[in-house]
Amino acid sequence: MSTKIYRVKFSTRGRVTIPALVRKKYGLKGGSKMAFEVTPSGALLLKPVATQQH
């Protein structure tokens, strides 16, 4: 799988919109939780947080 880069813009309130293609591919909906990971090289990764099933 090749790397795909999507450019996004932060709002003045620090919000960012995840592109629709990415949301659909990963099943992200309003209220989905995400985690930011900073790698040793300084890259910023955004990962979905698994929801807990009861």
Order of alpha helices (4+ residues) and beta strands (2+ residues): alpha-beta-beta
